[in-house]
Amino acid sequence: GGPAALVFANLPRAATGGIFVLALRGLPFSIAAGIGFIALFGVAILNGVVLVSQIRVFRQEGLTAADAAFQAARSRLRPVLATASVASLGFFPMAFSGGSGAEVERPLASVVIGGLVSSTLLTLFVLPTLYARFFGRENESAPDRG
């Protein structure tokens, strides 16, 4: 349904960040970069699922869509940042390697790092806003079930 679509909305933003960093560093799109996109998409989806799951918990507790989205972004800030930071830092040495095999390592790592920056920002700022916008209207038009 709807929340799953919001989670998948992370993918274009993640791809944009990955493509931007490839272009910025003058690196070609290669098989290694494609593999980097696959790894990036996995982390981006995971972060979106973490946030949307927490929003749903807050909604079940009775919060409005906007309040639940804001509270979820606040409460899941550290886990989402930790996931993205660990993945980015792990790829950092690969992104700037110069030894043998660097032509494979640099595009892969650059895609992951650039994409994680952009998808993390989307997850923490845009996804809660979209959730509040799209799911806040459902409760306004629904009758009270008191």
Summary of the structure (lengths in Angstrom):
residues: 146
radius of gyration: 17.7
end to end distance: 25.9
largest distance: 67.5
contacts: 484
relative contact order: 0.21
helix: 84%
strand: 0%
